[in-house]
Amino acid sequence: MAGKGPHCSFVLLAEFDIDSGAQLTYQFPQPLGTDEGLLANLMLPDGAERHLEDWTIFFLNQTPFNTIAPVLALETESSDNQSNGEDGSPELLYVLNLVRTKHDKSVRRGAVVKAMAICTRHPFIQIFKPVLLLALDDYFANPSQECLARLFDAINSMNISAAPTLTRCEKLIMRASERKDIFAEKLSTHIPPLPLKAAHKTTGSNGSHSSEDGVLISARARSTTAASDPNPTRPSSPSDSSFSLGGSAVWVNDDSVLIDGQVGVAIGAGPGSVGGASVSGSSVLTSRGRRSTDTSSNSSHAYSGGAIPTSSDPHLRSGISKDTHFFQTSIAYKGHTLPIKLPLATFPEEVGEYSLIQLIQTFSAPLITISGPLHPHLHTNGILTHPIIILFNALVTGKRILFLGHNIPAGQVANYVLSACALGSGCGAVLRGFIERSFPYAGLAGGEDWVTMPAYIAGVTNPIFETSGSWDLLMDIGTGRVVVHKDIHTSFPATMAPPALVNPTMPRPIKAENSTGSEDDIQRIATRDGKDGNQKSEFAAKQDNLDNMFIEDLISAITSHFGETLVRMRFTEYVARFVRLASRYEELAMGSTKLGYGSAPFSDGSLGSGIVFPDEGAAFKELTANASRIEGWRRNKSYQYCVQDFKKLRATAAIQGFDVSHQLLRLRLVKNLLDAEVELIVRSIADNLRTYEQIVELLTFMPPHSGGLQPLSFCLFHHQESIREATVDIFNELRQNPVGVIFLQSLNHFQRYAYVRQAHARESRIKDGSHGLAPPPHLVSRAPSNRSEVSLGGM
């Protein structure tokens, strides 16, 4: 995690002088070698004197105008393959700036304005805010270069050498889960263990409980000791009692609650549980039968944090009270020790503390106005295209986007720009190339440099940029206006890209610019203002448009107080599906694709691949609606990055030979699957689930908010025995890893009991076979797994 080079490369200090304007006073430890006037004006944004305090963000090494050239070379080499240094260009530097205004009647204009900034190679710049606050206070009290030197040394003394470096798959799992013990085993060697106060006993003994009495045990009377596992490399064989209703929860290491007087076990539904009502946090039953949604813990035991270690869990984890999404460290500054929470699941395209919820709410209000001509790259649903979808389309098709915040603090404007970058990239998990062309705060100084870029995402506070006309899409934060430039058709002509895409079931082609049916339509769209009602059916607005339904779902989730995590995960899925859709489009248009697996159906014992549609009609409809923005994206640098990333991802994937995402989507979405296909899917997954990397990669495609292991758990109830057996094999492999145990805990009680019962039946058959004993009659002629022994008269 530490990488190479210092955490802080430079510390800057700027002051406003009434006579000479913004001045760069200090650069530590050496001059940056770039325009000092540019740096000073970026550190002292327009209107800074109207706010007592403001945070701003800007980047260096983006353009020739803001590329630094220090006398002494910096040790900023990065092992991140997605850094800006791939093509030989210098690595991007992130600048966090704090500007403060102190009113003083003894000085001219009655105020003193100073700004201090740090330049770092870490995208999680928000962790340095506390120490920067102290340093600027220190400078106001004692203005000297020593303050900058102390800040520089304090930040670079921060120790993150013990922070784990997560793989891409591990990051995706961590960011999708709100459990605070996710990947706790990676931090357990660095966190002192906490004493256990309660643990289950899973071996068959006098302390074990049968299915009859185990469900009536008082939660207050449970206090047993944990046994040690003699074989830590394999899951322990469960005893007969562990397969009772209560024992099934224990065997998969669940934090359950047994209620007095209630028949059944209250299974704690973790994040994304099929049986839980909440996507984030846990859901358990209290002693009065009410459902609790405490996000801080999944257990009602007197045990501090995390999952309860049992003898069946080979990875006995000590209690961890801190959130494993962050690495806990500290910065010492002038006798103050500041705790620092270092995020572990951040991608390079995620900078600072952005908020997609804030972005969506700002541009989803009823008073939002959209003006300007309709363009096929932007208006994928005509005049009903949602502003957020217009923004996403502008991001992926490489338009010049301007966020205007007149009389709004520059820090707030910068957050909107960073949120937009996360929006277009799928929160950094799918696409890239947005941060390198973004300018979170941009002023008049150096404006001639970034304004001339072919595609940018900039935040400004000066309304003069609106009148300049050097933009394609204007997002006015203060008034909620969304304006498409009147000359956008001149900058981006709606050309007719000839390869015609023919739907096998429908004779009409899918045009690349789907919003236009003829050259006459192109001319009419280029001259109208978007209010013309005589539109072709392909350009007409549709209420049931998938993008609009997606945004409505998000707004409903936000209204219901779901958190930022869910919104980010939904956008990650949205962008990922857009890429898979573009792959299918390429395949139809050009005959092959570089973006993903080629589309192929299941046939002759071979698994299918590619994007999954409910039916051919839905496929044609979705391809038609997305053809224009796909064509626009294919001309963008982000598309080139995506091709490179998929090539690398496919070569380094832990599970080789088939499209894992396709198989899981088939199980989740398609009705009436052939038994042969289901069997081949689960058997292929089981055969390719041998290493930790393969397990983590599989779980990446089953995030909690989408049901987790639900698609696979349904196979436990299949009428075909071989499918049930393969599913048990998969779950047995998952149970050997702590992260797999967490996903198993998210299953509802019915699914979990089906797994435990079938696994126990297998263990019994193996045990009886090794002793030369014939299995019991109820195991010889086993009924389908959706019919329990109780329902068959086994009680």
VEXLUM-338782 format. One record per residue (C-alpha): x, y, z; residue in one letter. Coordinates in steps of 0.25 Angstrom, whole numbers, plus 5000, padded with zeros to 4 digits. Layout:
XYZA
...
! end
This chain:
500050005000M
501150095003A
501750094989G
502950184986K
503150334989G
502650425000P
501250445003H
501350595002C
502250644990S
502050794992F
501450895002V
501051024996L
500651165003L
499851274996A
499451405001E
498551514995F
499251654994D
498351774992I
499251834982D
499851714974S
498751614976G
498951464978A
500351434982Q
501051304984L
501951324996T
502551194999Y
502851064992Q
503450955000F
504350874999P
504650934985Q
504051014975P
503050934966L
503650994953G
502251044948T
501551174947D
501451234961E
500251324957G
499451204952L
499751134966L
499351254974A
498051284966N
497651134968L
497951144983M
497151274984L
495951254976P
494951354971D
494051404983G
494951344994A
494851465002E
493351445003R
493551315011H
494251295024L
494751165020E
494751085007D
495450955002W
495850944988T
496450834979I
497250844966F
498250754959F
499650774953L
500350704942N
499050704933Q
499450794922T
500750864918P
500350984925F
500150924939N
501250814938T
502350834949I
503850834946A
504550834960P
506050844960V
506150714968L
505450594962A
504350544971L
504250394975E
502750384971T
502850254963E
501550174964S
501350024962S
499850054959D
499650014944N
498450114943Q
499350234947S
499550344937N
500950304935G
500650184925E
500950264913D
502150334919G
501450454924S
501750504938P
500950444949E
499650534953L
499850614966L
498650634974Y
498550774981V
497750794994L
497650944997N
497051015009L
496751165008V
496351245020R
495851385022T
496151455035K
495451595037H
496351695043D
495951845043K
497451885045S
497851845031V
497351895017R
496051845012R
495851785026G
496251645024A
497451555023V
497351435013V
498351325013K
498351185006A
499151065009M
499250945000A
499850805000I
500250724987C
500050574988T
500050454979R
498950394987H
497550404982P
496950394996F
497350544999I
496250565009Q
497050495020I
497950615021F
496950715024K
497150705039P
498650735039V
498450845028L
497550915038L
498550915049L
499650955040A
498951075034L
498551115049D
500051105052D
500351195040Y
499351305044F
500051305058A
501451295053N
501651325038P
502951255034S
503451145025Q
503651065037E
502151035038C
502150975024L
503450895028A
502650835040R
501450805031L
502350735021F
503050655031D
501850615039A
501050565026I
502250485021N
502450425035S
501150355034M
501350205034N
500450125025I
501450015022S
500549915029A
499349945021A
498849835012P
498949844997T
497549794992L
497349734978T
496349794969R
495349674973C
495649694987E
495349844986K
494049814979L
493549724990I
493949825001M
493249944995R
491949864992A
491949815007S
491649895019E
492049795029R
493149845037K
493849715038D
494049695023I
495449645020F
495749655035A
496849545034E
497649635025K
497749735037L
497749635048S
499249625049T
499349775051H
498149795061I
498349735075P
497249635078P
496149665087L
495649555097P
494449465094L
493249475103K
492449375096A
492549265086A
491749145081H
492149005083K
491948925071T
492348785075T
491348675079G
491348685094S
490448705106N
490448845103G
489948835089S
488448845086H
487548765077S
486548825067S
485448805077E
486048875089D
487148965082G
486049065077V
485549095090L
486849125097I
486949265104S
487849355098A
488249395112R
488749255116A
489649235104R
491149245109S
492049135104T
493449125100T
494049105086A
494748975082A
496048975074S
496048925060D
497148815058P
497148825043N
497148975039P
497248945024T
495848875022R
494448905027P
494148825040S
493148715039S
491948755046P
491248675056S
489848625056D
489348725065S
490048835057S
489048815046F
487848855055S
487148985052L
488149045062G
489348975058G
489149005043S
489449155047A
490649115055V
491249035045W
491349145035V
491849235046N
490549325048D
490349425059D
488949375062S
487949405073V
487049295079L
485749355085I
485049295097D
483649245093G
483849245078Q
483949125069V
485149155060G
486449225060V
486549375057A
487649375046I
488349505045G
488249555031A
489449625027G
489649725016P
488849685004G
488249565010S
487049505003V
486249495016G
486649635021G
485949765018A
487149855018S
488249865007V
489249925017S
489449885031G
488949765038S
487649715042S
487349635054V
486149605064L
486149665077T
485649595090S
484249655087R
484249605073G
484449735066R
485449745055R
486649835057S
487549895047T
488749925054D
489849955044T
490949945054S
490849795058S
490249665053N
490149605066S
489349615079S
490449535087H
491249605097A
492449605087Y
493049725081S
493049735066G
493149635055G
492749495053A
492849395065I
493949295063P
493549155064T
494249015063S
493749005049S
494349135044D
495849105041P
496149255041H
495849285055L
495849435056R
495949515068S
494949625071G
495249745063I
494549875067S
494949965056K
494349975042D
495249885033T
494949975021H
495950065026F
497350055031F
497650125044Q
498850215045T
499250345051S
499950475048I
500750545059A
500750705058Y
501350795069K
500950705080G
499550665074H
499350525070T
498250525059L
497550395056P
497550365041I
496550265034K
497150215021L
496150165011P
496650025006L
495650014994A
495950144986T
496150134971F
496950244964P
495750304957E
495150334971E
495750464977V
495350524990G
494050514997E
493050514986Y
491550494987S
490650434976L
489450454985I
489750604985Q
489950604970L
488650534967I
487750614977Q
488350744971T
487950714957F
486650634960S
485850744966A
484550784960P
485050914956L
486150864947I
486150924933T
486750864921I
486950954909S
487750944896G
487650854883P
487450704884L
488650624881H
488750474878P
489950454887H
489250524899L
487750504898H
487550354897T
486150374901N
485750504894G
485250614903I
484950524914L
486450484916T
486850514931H
487850614934P
488750514940I
488650424928I
489050544919I
490250564928L
490650424927F
490550424912N
491350544911A
492450484920L
492550354912V
492450424898T
493550524902G
492850654902K
493350784909R
492550794922I
492550914931L
491950924945F
491651064949L
491451104963G
491251254964H
491451304978N
491651164983I
492851124990P
493951064980A
494050944989G
492550904987Q
492750924972V
493950834972A
493250724979N
492150724967Y
493350714957V
493950594965L
492550534966S
492350544951A
493650474949C
493250354958A
491850354951L
492550334937G
493550234942S
492550144950G
493250194963C
494550164957G
494250014956A
493950004941V
494450124932L
495550224934R
496150344927G
495250444934F
496150494945I
497250524935E
496350624928R
495650684940S
495850814946F
495150824959P
495350964961Y
495751054949A
495951204949G
496251304938L
497751284941A
498151174931G
496751164925G
497351174911E
498051044914D
496850954918W
495751024910V
496450984897T
496450834901M
495550744892P
494850684905A
494850734919Y
494050734932I
494250864939A
493750944951G
493651094951V
493051204960T
493151314950N
491951334941P
492851394930I
493151244925F
491751224921E
491751344912T
493051294906S
492351184899G
493551084900S
492650974905W
491650864900D
490850844913L
490650944924L
490150894938M
489751014947D
489850964961I
489151084967G
487951094958T
487850954953G
487950984939R
488450884929V
488850954916V
489350884903V
490150974894H
489451024882K
490550994873D
490750854878I
490350794864H
491550874858T
492550814868S
491950674868F
491150644855P
490150544856A
490750454845T
490150334839M
491150224843A
490750114832P
490949974838P
489449934839A
489149844851L
488049744847V
487249684858N
487049534854P
485549544858T
485249684852M
485549724838P
485949874841R
487349914844P
487949984856I
488650104851K
489850154859A
489250294861E
487850234865N
487250364867S
487150404853T
486450324842G
486950404830S
487750524826E
486550614827D
486450574841D
487850614844I
487650754838Q
486350774846R
486950734859I
488150824857A
487250944855T
486150924865R
486150954880D
485650824885G
484150864885K
483750804872D
482750694874G
482850644860N
483950544863Q
484250404858K
483850294867S
485250254869E
485550394875F
484250404882A
484250404898A
483750284904K
483250274919Q
483750124920D
485150164916N
486150074924L
487050194927D
485850274933N
485350154941M
486850134946F
486850284951I
485450264957E
485950144965D
487150224970L
486250344974I
485350254982S
486550184989A
487050314993I
485750364998T
485650235006S
486950275013H
487850175006F
489250215007G
490350254997E
490850114996T
489650064990L
489550174980V
491050154976R
490850004974M
489650024965R
490450124956F
491550024956T
490649924950E
490050024941Y
491350054934V
491749914934A
490549874926R
490749994917F
492149934914V
491549794911R
490449854903L
491549924895A
492249794893S
491049734887R
490849854878Y
492249844873E
492049694870E
490849724862L
491449844855A
492849804852M
492749654854G
493649644866S
493849724879T
495049764887K
494249804900L
493749664905G
493449524902Y
492749494889G
491249464890S
490949324889A
489749234893P
489849104901F
489948994891S
490548854890D
491048854904G
491748984902S
491449104912L
490949234906G
491649364908S
491349514906G
490249604911I
488949544915V
487549594910F
486249544915P
485849524901D
486149564886E
485149684887G
485749744899A
487149724892A
486749804880F
486049914888K
487249934897E
488349924886L
487450034878T
487350124890A
488950114893N
489450114879A
489750264878S
490450284891R
491250154888I
491750214875E
492150344882G
492850264893W
493650184883R
494350314878R
494750344892N
496050314899K
495250244910S
494850144900Y
496350114897Q
496650104912Y
495550004913C
496049914902V
497449914909Q
496849884922D
495949764917F
497149704910K
497949704923K
496749664931L
496449544923R
497949494923A
498049504938T
496749454942A
496749344953A
495549274946I
495949244932Q
495149174921G
493749234922F
492949364924D
492649354939V
491749484939S
490949424928H
490649294935Q
490149364948L
489249454940L
488649334933R
488349274946L
487849404952R
486949464940L
486649354930V
485349264932K
485249124928N
486749094927L
487048954922L
487548854932D
488748824924A
489148974924E
488948984939V
489748864942E
490948914933L
490849044940I
490949004954V
491948884951R
492848984943S
492849084955I
493148964965A
494248914957D
494949054956N
494849084971L
496049034977R
496849154980T
496649284989Y
496749364976E
495649284969Q
494749294981I
494949444982V
494749464967E
493449384967L
492849464979L
493149594971T
492049564962F
491049544973M
490949664982P
490049674994P
489149774989H
488849684977S
488449564985G
489849514988G
489949354986L
488449354983Q
488549304969P
489449194973L
488549154985S
487349134977F
488149014971C
488048944984L
486648924982F
486748874967H
486048734964H
487348684958Q
488348624969E
489648654961S
489248804961I
489048804976R
490348724979E
491148824970A
490448944978T
490848874991V
492348864986D
492349014983I
491849054996F
492748965003N
493949034996E
493349165000L
493249125015R
494749105015Q
495049255014N
494549365023P
494049445012V
493249325007G
492649305021V
492149445021I
491449425008F
490849295013L
490349375025Q
489549465016S
488649345012L
487349335018N
487049225028H
486249135018F
487449135008Q
488449115018R
487748995025Y
487648935011A
489148945009Y
489448895023V
488548775022R
489048735008Q
490448745012A
490248665025H
489548555016A
490748545008R
491648535020E
490848425025S
490848345012R
492348365012I
492548315026K
491648205025D
492348155012G
493648165019S
493148065029H
492447975019G
491048005025L
489848025016A
489248165016P
487948185023P
486748165014P
486348315014H
487748345008L
487748234997V
486448284991S
486648434994R
485448524991A
485648654984P
486348754993S
485148844993N
484448735001R
484948725015S
485048605024E
484048665033V
482948675022S
483248535017L
482848485031G
484248475037G
483848535050M
! end
